[in-house]
Amino acid sequence: IDNGFANTSACDSAITFLDGELGILRYRGIPIEELAEKSNFLETSFLLIHGRLPAQDELEKFEREIKANYRLPQKMDRIFDVLPKATHPMAILSAVTSALSGAYADELDPANPDFVQKNIYRLMGHFPTIAASAFRSARGESVPDPRNEIDYCANFMHLMFSDRKNKDVPKEVVEALHLLLILHADHEQNCSTSTVRLVGSSAANLYSSVSAGVQALWGPLHGGANQAVMEMLEEIHRAGGNVNKAVADAKDKNSSFRLMGFGHRVYKNFDPRAAIIKKACDKVLAKLGIQDPLLDIAKRLEEAALKDSYFVEKKLYPNVDFYSGIIYSALKIPVNMFTVMFALGRLPG
């Protein structure tokens, strides 16, 4: 018995390397810090999928093919109308992703490299539209037409929030979204990636495999961790906003309170993604002039925990989930969409 496959290697991988002791994360040999500084999400996606950074013409083709698939196949939008309004966005994302296998039934063979490439373009293009449609349909709204003249992340924010006046999203917001998706794009043999590989090993089509991965990502012990952070902040807020009490309760073995977003199963010192996203978090909050009691609690909680010897000695530092939830909240993305955002980032991985 090897609980959690902690000592079992399922494959050799050249995609992601991480060293939890030293806080190192690399995609295809490139440090995550370098990609965060110099690349956008689609360039990073190309790197993960093809094993190298693209030449300019390759990147332009990659982006062009993805943009050509922003619109969902004919009649697919009806799915959003028939699902109950209370359906979680992750359930919608998984269901519609699986249903795409019907729209492309003649091009599903995973052994055909041309079909696989087409389906990669389709999934990368359709995912933002499915996500925005899940968000909009719950509000009785339709998704606006995509804008091909702007980049991938700017278009997603347009699909989510545009009032059809085509107002441009602040560049700081777009940059932060690129950064978040890059940091979530891959993370070795995690639960959802392993699920996609397991389903795919039966020669299932790419849509069914990715749909299963979405379901695996949904859980609070995986992709739902940043949602748990915001729920914790809401709990502290309802209790009066006393962060020192929250820190004390987190250390009390007799208390049921858990401090979410601190520490990481893999990273024993610090999460390298957290240091990157914290800078973006501060930048976005400053740009948007956000006044939100939950965000104020988050900042005070971080400060209190980092000064506490218990957390310092146990190396329980804020992780990427702590900061990503704060940014998503600042961008007005609702809590039940946080895991969908994670799925959007994890898709290329």
MIGUDO-174657 format. One record per residue (C-alpha): residue number from 1; residue in one letter; x, y, z. Coordinates in nm, 4 decimals, m for minus. Example, Ala and Ser with C-alpha at 12.3 -4.5 7.8 and 13.67 -1.06 7.14 Angstrom:
REM MIGUDO-174657
NODE  resi  resn      east     north        up
NODE     1     a    1.2300   m0.4500    0.7800
NODE     2     s    1.3670   m0.1060    0.7140
This chain:
REM MIGUDO-174657
NODE  resi  resn      east     north        up
NODE     1     i    0.0000    0.0000    0.0000
NODE     2     d    0.1361    0.3396   m0.1032
NODE     3     n   m0.1134    0.5985    0.0155
NODE     4     g   m0.1480    0.8820   m0.2312
NODE     5     f    0.1117    0.7171   m0.4582
NODE     6     a    0.3678    0.9209   m0.2662
NODE     7     n    0.6456    0.6787   m0.3623
NODE     8     t    0.5097    0.5493   m0.6914
NODE     9     s    0.6284    0.6880   m1.0254
NODE    10     a    0.3732    0.6504   m1.3034
NODE    11     c    0.5844    0.7981   m1.5832
NODE    12     d    0.8940    0.9893   m1.6843
NODE    13     s    0.8105    1.3524   m1.7569
NODE    14     a    0.9965    1.6347   m1.9276
NODE    15     i    0.7107    1.8799   m1.8774
NODE    16     t    0.7340    2.0114   m1.5218
NODE    17     f    1.0113    1.9902   m1.2646
NODE    18     l    0.9656    2.0985   m0.9067
NODE    19     d    1.1766    2.0753   m0.5946
NODE    20     g    0.9628    2.1324   m0.2875
NODE    21     e    1.2584    2.1681   m0.0529
NODE    22     l    1.4254    2.4425   m0.2559
NODE    23     g    1.1078    2.6068   m0.3871
NODE    24     i    1.1910    2.5456   m0.7553
NODE    25     l    0.9310    2.5197   m1.0324
NODE    26     r    1.0209    2.4910   m1.4013
NODE    27     y    0.8156    2.4343   m1.7147
NODE    28     r    1.0196    2.2476   m1.9791
NODE    29     g    1.3355    2.3506   m1.7955
NODE    30     i    1.2478    2.7209   m1.7813
NODE    31     p    1.2116    2.8764   m1.4317
NODE    32     i    0.8577    2.9887   m1.3513
NODE    33     e    0.9963    3.3312   m1.2548
NODE    34     e    1.1305    3.3794   m1.6077
NODE    35     l    0.8039    3.2775   m1.7728
NODE    36     a    0.6044    3.5014   m1.5391
NODE    37     e    0.8211    3.7986   m1.6336
NODE    38     k    0.8667    3.7457   m2.0073
NODE    39     s    0.5837    3.5283   m2.1441
NODE    40     n    0.2079    3.5454   m2.1796
NODE    41     f   m0.0343    3.2586   m2.1229
NODE    42     l   m0.0586    3.1378   m2.4823
NODE    43     e    0.3194    3.1370   m2.5263
NODE    44     t    0.3469    2.9317   m2.2065
NODE    45     s    0.0717    2.7002   m2.3319
NODE    46     f    0.2648    2.6388   m2.6541
NODE    47     l    0.5738    2.5623   m2.4452
NODE    48     l    0.3931    2.3027   m2.2344
NODE    49     i    0.2219    2.1349   m2.5301
NODE    50     h    0.5083    2.1356   m2.7807
NODE    51     g    0.8103    2.1275   m2.5525
NODE    52     r    0.9708    2.4557   m2.6587
NODE    53     l    0.8974    2.8244   m2.6812
NODE    54     p    0.7464    2.9212   m3.0177
NODE    55     a    0.9024    3.1353   m3.2866
NODE    56     q    0.7015    3.4515   m3.3532
NODE    57     d    0.5251    3.3085   m3.6582
NODE    58     e    0.4408    2.9899   m3.4670
NODE    59     l    0.2952    3.1887   m3.1790
NODE    60     e    0.0882    3.3994   m3.4187
NODE    61     k   m0.0501    3.0853   m3.5852
NODE    62     f   m0.1212    2.9256   m3.2464
NODE    63     e   m0.3100    3.2345   m3.1316
NODE    64     r   m0.4937    3.2683   m3.4639
NODE    65     e   m0.6150    2.9081   m3.4560
NODE    66     i   m0.7349    2.9429   m3.0969
NODE    67     k   m0.9188    3.2681   m3.1708
NODE    68     a   m1.0904    3.0961   m3.4646
NODE    69     n   m1.2483    2.8639   m3.2060
NODE    70     y   m1.3815    3.1191   m2.9581
NODE    71     r   m1.7371    3.0516   m3.0754
NODE    72     l   m1.8990    2.7267   m2.9669
NODE    73     p   m2.0386    2.4859   m3.2292
NODE    74     q   m2.3917    2.5508   m3.3499
NODE    75     k   m2.6696    2.4790   m3.0968
NODE    76     m   m2.4244    2.4152   m2.8114
NODE    77     d   m2.5478    2.7312   m2.6392
NODE    78     r   m2.8784    2.5544   m2.5721
NODE    79     i   m2.7091    2.3394   m2.3076
NODE    80     f   m2.6753    2.6408   m2.0810
NODE    81     d   m3.0493    2.7105   m2.1054
NODE    82     v   m3.1644    2.3618   m2.0034
NODE    83     l   m2.9327    2.3114   m1.7054
NODE    84     p   m3.0753    2.4178   m1.3660
NODE    85     k   m2.9741    2.7711   m1.2687
NODE    86     a   m2.8164    2.6373   m0.9491
NODE    87     t   m2.5737    2.4135   m1.1431
NODE    88     h   m2.2150    2.4798   m1.0347
NODE    89     p   m1.9983    2.6337   m1.3116
NODE    90     m   m1.7541    2.3413   m1.2847
NODE    91     a   m2.0358    2.0962   m1.3557
NODE    92     i   m2.1290    2.3049   m1.6592
NODE    93     l   m1.7678    2.3217   m1.7784
NODE    94     s   m1.7291    1.9449   m1.7499
NODE    95     a   m2.0642    1.8681   m1.9141
NODE    96     v   m2.0165    2.1009   m2.2108
NODE    97     t   m1.6562    1.9845   m2.2588
NODE    98     s   m1.7770    1.6252   m2.2781
NODE    99     a   m2.0598    1.7248   m2.5144
NODE   100     l   m1.8062    1.8729   m2.7572
NODE   101     s   m1.7221    1.5144   m2.8523
NODE   102     g   m2.0591    1.5085   m3.0271
NODE   103     a   m1.9881    1.8262   m3.2214
NODE   104     y   m1.6586    1.6865   m3.3505
NODE   105     a   m1.7572    1.3189   m3.3657
NODE   106     d   m1.5689    1.2576   m3.6899
NODE   107     e   m1.2362    1.3866   m3.5529
NODE   108     l   m1.1928    1.2217   m3.2147
NODE   109     d   m0.9289    0.9537   m3.2730
NODE   110     p   m0.6478    1.0293   m3.0218
NODE   111     a   m0.4050    0.8336   m3.2406
NODE   112     n   m0.4491    1.0836   m3.5240
NODE   113     p   m0.2078    1.3752   m3.4632
NODE   114     d   m0.4018    1.6083   m3.6964
NODE   115     f   m0.7218    1.5477   m3.5011
NODE   116     v   m0.5416    1.5966   m3.1698
NODE   117     q   m0.4002    1.9304   m3.2835
NODE   118     k   m0.7422    2.0489   m3.4031
NODE   119     n   m0.8982    1.9488   m3.0738
NODE   120     i   m0.6281    2.1320   m2.8785
NODE   121     y   m0.7120    2.4515   m3.0678
NODE   122     r   m1.0821    2.3908   m3.0095
NODE   123     l   m1.0479    2.3298   m2.6367
NODE   124     m   m0.8214    2.6304   m2.5841
NODE   125     g   m1.0655    2.8478   m2.7790
NODE   126     h   m1.3886    2.7090   m2.6373
NODE   127     f   m1.2903    2.7023   m2.2687
NODE   128     p   m1.3106    3.0811   m2.2096
NODE   129     t   m1.6483    3.0919   m2.3855
NODE   130     i   m1.7860    2.7970   m2.1869
NODE   131     a   m1.6641    2.9538   m1.8616
NODE   132     a   m1.8155    3.2931   m1.9422
NODE   133     s   m2.1391    3.1288   m2.0585
NODE   134     a   m2.1679    2.9410   m1.7281
NODE   135     f   m2.1242    3.2717   m1.5453
NODE   136     r   m2.3663    3.4645   m1.7644
NODE   137     s   m2.6389    3.2002   m1.7939
NODE   138     a   m2.6862    3.1921   m1.4161
NODE   139     r   m2.7747    3.5617   m1.4456
NODE   140     g   m3.0048    3.5199   m1.7434
NODE   141     e   m2.7543    3.6929   m1.9716
NODE   142     s   m2.6097    3.5941   m2.3070
NODE   143     v   m2.2404    3.6039   m2.3876
NODE   144     p   m2.1303    3.8894   m2.6149
NODE   145     d   m1.9460    3.8257   m2.9387
NODE   146     p   m1.5737    3.7590   m2.8865
NODE   147     r   m1.3181    4.0235   m2.9792
NODE   148     n   m1.0395    3.8823   m3.1930
NODE   149     e   m0.8408    4.2068   m3.1979
NODE   150     i   m0.7496    4.1766   m2.8284
NODE   151     d   m0.5508    3.9053   m2.6541
NODE   152     y   m0.6770    3.5844   m2.4940
NODE   153     c   m0.7112    3.7116   m2.1367
NODE   154     a   m0.8564    4.0485   m2.2365
NODE   155     n   m1.1154    3.8681   m2.4475
NODE   156     f   m1.2077    3.6445   m2.1541
NODE   157     m   m1.2732    3.9475   m1.9324
NODE   158     h   m1.4786    4.0932   m2.2191
NODE   159     l   m1.6865    3.7740   m2.2416
NODE   160     m   m1.7397    3.7764   m1.8663
NODE   161     f   m1.8190    4.1400   m1.7964
NODE   162     s   m1.8617    4.3457   m2.1133
NODE   163     d   m2.1722    4.5605   m2.1358
NODE   164     r   m2.1243    4.5461   m2.5139
NODE   165     k   m1.9620    4.8909   m2.5221
NODE   166     n   m1.6262    4.7209   m2.5876
NODE   167     k   m1.4495    4.9069   m2.3101
NODE   168     d   m1.0898    4.7971   m2.2723
NODE   169     v   m0.9899    4.6177   m1.9532
NODE   170     p   m0.7045    4.7871   m1.7597
NODE   171     k   m0.3720    4.6394   m1.8662
NODE   172     e   m0.2829    4.5627   m1.5031
NODE   173     v   m0.5891    4.3369   m1.4821
NODE   174     v   m0.5039    4.1588   m1.8074
NODE   175     e   m0.1414    4.1134   m1.7004
NODE   176     a   m0.2505    3.9708   m1.3647
NODE   177     l   m0.4843    3.7243   m1.5360
NODE   178     h   m0.2060    3.6092   m1.7708
NODE   179     l    0.0140    3.5615   m1.4666
NODE   180     l   m0.2441    3.3611   m1.2737
NODE   181     l   m0.3094    3.1293   m1.5670
NODE   182     i    0.0654    3.0774   m1.6227
NODE   183     l    0.1189    2.9883   m1.2560
NODE   184     h   m0.1664    2.7362   m1.2710
NODE   185     a   m0.0790    2.5920   m1.6115
NODE   186     d    0.0927    2.2773   m1.4834
NODE   187     h    0.2151    2.1223   m1.1603
NODE   188     e    0.3500    1.7734   m1.2190
NODE   189     q    0.1388    1.4605   m1.1556
NODE   190     n   m0.1356    1.6207   m0.9519
NODE   191     c   m0.4858    1.4787   m0.9097
NODE   192     s   m0.6464    1.6326   m1.2202
NODE   193     t   m0.3500    1.5714   m1.4516
NODE   194     s   m0.3291    1.2115   m1.3352
NODE   195     t   m0.7034    1.1771   m1.3995
NODE   196     v   m0.6684    1.3029   m1.7573
NODE   197     r   m0.3824    1.0572   m1.8169
NODE   198     l   m0.5753    0.7682   m1.6609
NODE   199     v   m0.8882    0.8289   m1.8690
NODE   200     g   m0.6799    0.8943   m2.1792
NODE   201     s   m0.4951    0.5666   m2.1315
NODE   202     s   m0.8114    0.3855   m2.2419
NODE   203     a   m0.7848    0.5724   m2.5763
NODE   204     a   m1.0791    0.7904   m2.4756
NODE   205     n   m1.1082    1.1099   m2.6806
NODE   206     l   m0.9510    1.4334   m2.5602
NODE   207     y   m1.2840    1.5932   m2.4654
NODE   208     s   m1.3887    1.3109   m2.2326
NODE   209     s   m1.0406    1.2992   m2.0777
NODE   210     v   m1.0326    1.6730   m2.0098
NODE   211     s   m1.3924    1.6631   m1.8831
NODE   212     a   m1.2857    1.4051   m1.6241
NODE   213     g   m0.9900    1.6250   m1.5301
NODE   214     v   m1.2270    1.9165   m1.4690
NODE   215     q   m1.4264    1.7009   m1.2276
NODE   216     a   m1.1088    1.6020   m1.0417
NODE   217     l   m0.9985    1.9651   m1.0195
NODE   218     w   m1.3335    2.0633   m0.8680
NODE   219     g   m1.2577    1.9246   m0.5204
NODE   220     p   m1.1643    2.1561   m0.2320
NODE   221     l   m0.8448    1.9565   m0.1711
NODE   222     h   m0.7263    2.0397   m0.5248
NODE   223     g   m0.8554    2.3211   m0.7443
NODE   224     g   m1.1037    2.4457   m0.4877
NODE   225     a   m0.8361    2.5571   m0.2431
NODE   226     n   m0.8559    2.9275   m0.3316
NODE   227     q   m1.2330    2.9130   m0.2893
NODE   228     a   m1.1736    2.7730    0.0595
NODE   229     v   m0.9479    3.0739    0.1328
NODE   230     m   m1.2245    3.3217    0.0534
NODE   231     e   m1.4776    3.1225    0.2565
NODE   232     m   m1.2334    3.1340    0.5489
NODE   233     l   m1.2009    3.5125    0.5128
NODE   234     e   m1.5794    3.5435    0.5103
NODE   235     e   m1.5948    3.3336    0.8289
NODE   236     i   m1.3411    3.5633    0.9997
NODE   237     h   m1.5354    3.8686    0.8803
NODE   238     r   m1.8637    3.7347    1.0220
NODE   239     a   m1.6894    3.6699    1.3535
NODE   240     g   m1.5824    4.0344    1.3782
NODE   241     g   m1.2623    4.0416    1.1727
NODE   242     n   m1.0236    3.9541    1.4565
NODE   243     v   m0.7238    3.8079    1.2692
NODE   244     n   m0.5211    3.7537    1.5870
NODE   245     k   m0.7952    3.5274    1.7198
NODE   246     a   m0.7976    3.3422    1.3873
NODE   247     v   m0.4229    3.2824    1.4126
NODE   248     a   m0.4605    3.1639    1.7714
NODE   249     d   m0.7481    2.9314    1.6772
NODE   250     a   m0.5406    2.7869    1.3924
NODE   251     k   m0.2718    2.6885    1.6450
NODE   252     d   m0.5238    2.5462    1.8934
NODE   253     k   m0.5499    2.1690    1.8506
NODE   254     n   m0.8937    2.1759    2.0105
NODE   255     s   m1.0292    2.4261    1.7588
NODE   256     s   m1.1945    2.3203    1.4326
NODE   257     f   m1.0768    2.6392    1.2598
NODE   258     r   m0.8229    2.5911    0.9812
NODE   259     l   m0.6071    2.8625    0.8292
NODE   260     m   m0.6489    2.8076    0.4554
NODE   261     g   m0.3925    2.9194    0.1971
NODE   262     f   m0.0869    2.8715    0.4187
NODE   263     g    0.1705    2.5978    0.3635
NODE   264     h    0.1791    2.3471    0.0788
NODE   265     r    0.1996    1.9693    0.0563
NODE   266     v    0.4893    1.9861   m0.1906
NODE   267     y    0.6701    2.3110   m0.1052
NODE   268     k    0.8381    2.2733    0.2342
NODE   269     n    0.9869    2.6226    0.2476
NODE   270     f    0.7947    2.8575    0.0204
NODE   271     d    0.5759    2.8343   m0.2861
NODE   272     p    0.7698    3.0127   m0.5671
NODE   273     r    0.4395    3.1000   m0.7332
NODE   274     a    0.3220    3.2845   m0.4221
NODE   275     a    0.6098    3.5339   m0.4309
NODE   276     i    0.5282    3.6130   m0.7946
NODE   277     i    0.1544    3.6497   m0.7481
NODE   278     k    0.1852    3.8631   m0.4334
NODE   279     k    0.3505    4.1391   m0.6373
NODE   280     a    0.0723    4.1219   m0.8950
NODE   281     c   m0.1851    4.1228   m0.6154
NODE   282     d   m0.0491    4.4447   m0.4669
NODE   283     k   m0.0338    4.6021   m0.8152
NODE   284     v   m0.3929    4.5125   m0.9060
NODE   285     l   m0.5364    4.6238   m0.5724
NODE   286     a   m0.3550    4.9557   m0.6004
NODE   287     k   m0.4729    5.0066   m0.9589
NODE   288     l   m0.8367    4.9249   m0.8879
NODE   289     g   m0.8461    5.1087   m0.5554
NODE   290     i   m1.0290    4.8170   m0.3998
NODE   291     q   m1.2027    4.8746   m0.0654
NODE   292     d   m1.3230    4.5332    0.0446
NODE   293     p   m1.3344    4.4119    0.4057
NODE   294     l   m1.2331    4.0595    0.3025
NODE   295     l   m0.9256    4.1877    0.1213
NODE   296     d   m0.8353    4.3983    0.4235
NODE   297     i   m0.8682    4.0892    0.6464
NODE   298     a   m0.6497    3.8897    0.4063
NODE   299     k   m0.3699    4.1464    0.4197
NODE   300     r   m0.3857    4.1714    0.8008
NODE   301     l   m0.4008    3.7926    0.8330
NODE   302     e   m0.0908    3.7509    0.6181
NODE   303     e    0.0971    4.0088    0.8243
NODE   304     a   m0.0045    3.8485    1.1552
NODE   305     a    0.0839    3.4944    1.0456
NODE   306     l    0.4234    3.5914    0.9067
NODE   307     k    0.5151    3.7486    1.2407
NODE   308     d    0.4042    3.4466    1.4437
NODE   309     s    0.6868    3.2140    1.5477
NODE   310     y    0.4608    2.9074    1.5160
NODE   311     f    0.4040    2.9671    1.1453
NODE   312     v    0.7615    3.0786    1.0814
NODE   313     e    0.9117    2.7719    1.2477
NODE   314     k    0.6788    2.5357    1.0628
NODE   315     k    0.7396    2.7308    0.7400
NODE   316     l    0.3696    2.7858    0.6841
NODE   317     y    0.3901    3.0716    0.4366
NODE   318     p    0.1050    3.1978    0.2172
NODE   319     n    0.0775    2.9873   m0.0977
NODE   320     v   m0.0490    3.0633   m0.4484
NODE   321     d   m0.4082    2.9810   m0.3485
NODE   322     f   m0.4077    3.2521   m0.0819
NODE   323     y   m0.3151    3.5286   m0.3242
NODE   324     s   m0.5032    3.4031   m0.6320
NODE   325     g   m0.8347    3.4105   m0.4463
NODE   326     i   m0.7697    3.7703   m0.3420
NODE   327     i   m0.6997    3.8765   m0.7017
NODE   328     y   m1.0029    3.6945   m0.8429
NODE   329     s   m1.2180    3.8635   m0.5811
NODE   330     a   m1.0718    4.2017   m0.6743
NODE   331     l   m1.1566    4.1319   m1.0394
NODE   332     k   m1.5212    4.0723   m0.9364
NODE   333     i   m1.5030    3.7051   m1.0297
NODE   334     p   m1.7432    3.5250   m0.7926
NODE   335     v   m1.6155    3.2579   m0.5568
NODE   336     n   m1.7945    2.9735   m0.7376
NODE   337     m   m1.5973    3.0639   m1.0521
NODE   338     f   m1.2537    3.0395   m0.8861
NODE   339     t   m1.2101    2.6713   m0.9716
NODE   340     v   m1.3194    2.7389   m1.3297
NODE   341     m   m1.0377    2.9933   m1.3525
NODE   342     f   m0.7983    2.7253   m1.2263
NODE   343     a   m0.9292    2.4883   m1.4966
NODE   344     l   m0.8786    2.7550   m1.7624
NODE   345     g   m0.5150    2.7863   m1.6559
NODE   346     r   m0.4543    2.4120   m1.6116
NODE   347     l   m0.5960    2.3159   m1.9544
NODE   348     p   m0.2665    2.3294   m2.1507
NODE   349     g   m0.0907    2.1267   m1.8797
